[in-house]
């Protein structure tokens, strides 16, 4: 593990930060199971984190048929951008 990665993890929990960045950089609509695979995390853990993010108004769920698509709010997009900026500085 590089020093940059270690210091980043001191300030941020890795999986939630990665989730926001992945959602921000997604080229298409995304849902929880895809996100779980992308960040190498269990589906249940991802859903638990997403529920907390929804309470914090960082994401919203958009129901399309049987799928619950994920969408960043403006606040969520700002946080994800700032996480990327901090990661690049470290």
N, C-alpha and C positions, 0 to 999 in steps of 0.2 A: 504494500500500500504506500502510495507516495505521500510525502508530507502535506502537499496541497489537499489531498483527499482526506487525510487524518484531521487537519485543522478545520476543513469544511464540516466534517461530521461532528466536531466539537460544538459548532453553532447550530447545526440543522440535523434533524433526524433524516437519515438518508432516503428511506422509501417515500415518505410524504413529499419531500422536496422533489424527488425524481418524478413522482406522479404529476405534480403541477407542471413541471417542465415538459414531460411527455405530452400532456394534454395541450399545452400551448403550442407545441411543435407538430402536433398530429396533422397529417395531410387530409384526413377525412374524419368522418364521425367515428367515435370510439365508444366502447362500452366496457364495463368493469372486467369481464373475463379477458379481453384483449389487453387491457392495461396491466392486469396481473401477470400475464405472460411477458410483456415488454419489460417489466421491472423485476422479474423473477421473484414473485411474491405469491402467497396463497390468495385465492379468490376471497375467502372470508376476511382475511386481514385487510385487503384492499377495500372491501365494502365497508368495513368498520371505519377506516380512515376517511373514506368518501363521505360517510354520514357526518363525521366531525367537520369536514370541509364544507359540507352543505350548511350546517349550523352556523359556521363562520362566514357564510355567504361568499365562499370562494368558487364553488361550483353549483350547478343546478342539473337536475335530472330531467331529461326530455323523453317522454314515453312515445315510442313509435311501434305500434303493434304490441308484440310481446317483449320487445327490447327496450331497455332503459339506457338511452344514450347520455353521454356525459358532455357537459358544456361548461367552459370557464365563464365566470361572471367578469365584469370589467375589473373588479377588485382582485379576482383570482389571476387574471392575465397580468395585472400590475405586479402582484407578488411573484409570479413565475418569472417575469422579466427581471425583477430585482434579484431573485435567487441566481439566475444565470449570470448577472453582472457580478455579484459577489463571488461566485465560483470562478469566474475568469480573473478576478483581481487576486484571489488567493493562489 
